[in-house]
Amino acid sequence: MNEEDVFTIENDGMAVEILALGASIASIRPRGAAHSMVLSLPKEAYGAANQSFVGASIGRFANRIADGRFELDGRAHALPVNDGPNQLHGGPAGFSTRPWAPVHRTASQLVLALTSEDGDQGFPGRLDAKAIFTVVAGDEMEIAYEATSDQPTVANLTSHLYFNLNGAGDVLGHRLTVFADHYLPIGETTLPTGEITQVGGSTFDFRNAPLLSERPTGLDHNFCLASQRSTTLRPAVRLEAPQSGWALELATTEPGMQVYDGHKFDGRQIAADGRPIEAFGGLALEPQVWPDAPNRPSFPSALLLPGETYRSISRYRFIDGSSSSAHGPAQTRRQA
C-alpha cells in the first residue's frame, strides 16, 4: 500500500487514520487517549484479505440478504452469496474490498468516492457513493455516507468498526446500552426470522447497561431503533469500559444497530500491534437499515430512486473517565 493511500485527519487533539482501501478506519485516538479505540490490522491485511471487515466501509448493502436475491419493481435480482446461502455486506467483492478515491481533504475531513456500476454484485443501477469522515472535536467524530443512483436500487452503507475501549484484551468487561425496545431474532444462518420482538424480559435487553459477560455469547443481532431513517441524529448506543474509564456515545440517523460481539475471532487474525485477535476482541456497532430489508416489506425501506440522495450520518463521542461528564447522563450533540 502506498503512502498516498493512507490519510490522517485531526482536530483539537483527536487523530483518525483512514485507508483508501475499503474506505477503512485504521485508528481512532481521541484527545488524551494512549491507545486507539478500535481494532486495527496491518496495512496489507485490509481490502479483500479483511474477511472480518475490520474498520471497513460496507456496501452496497450492509448485513445479509436472504438467499442472495430480492425483487424490485417485479424484477428478480440474483446476487453472489458469501455467507452460507446469503449475501453478506455487499458480496464477495463488496465496497470493503475496493480502493476508494480521495475527492476532498482538509485537516479535519476526508471525502472518499466510489462508483459501483449497474449489475455490480448483482445490484441494479449505477451507484455513486461517498464516504465522509470528519473529526468534529477532540472527543467527537462523524461518519457520513451519501449515494445516488440512475435506476431504482437498494442502498445500505455502514462503517464496520470494532470497538475496544481498553485498547487490548476482550470486551466482555464493557457495559453496553442500546436505546432500543425491540430486536430481530435470527435463525441458523444469522438471518432475521421476520419477527420483531420486545427486548423486555429477555437476554437482549441492553437498556440498563449490563456487562457483556452477563449476556449469552454469540451476539450478532439487529436492534430496532426506529421504523425509518431520520434526518436528525438520535441516541443509539453507549459503551463503557470500567477498566480504562473510557466511554463511547453513538448517535445515528439509521433505524437499526447491528451489534456483533466478535465471538468468531479465534486468534488467527493478527492486529496491527502484532497480537492475535482472540474471541470478543472487539465489539462491532453497525448503524444501518435492518438486515434483509429488500425482502421484508415490514422492515424500514432501503429503496433508493433516481433523483434521490441516500444519506446516512453517525456521530461518535468519546468520553475520558477522568472528566466529570463520564458518569453523568448520556448526552449526544445534535448535528451541526
Summary of the structure (lengths in Angstrom):
residues: 336
radius of gyration: 18.5
end to end distance: 34.9
largest distance: 56.8
contacts: 1191
relative contact order: 0.17
helix: 8%
strand: 40%
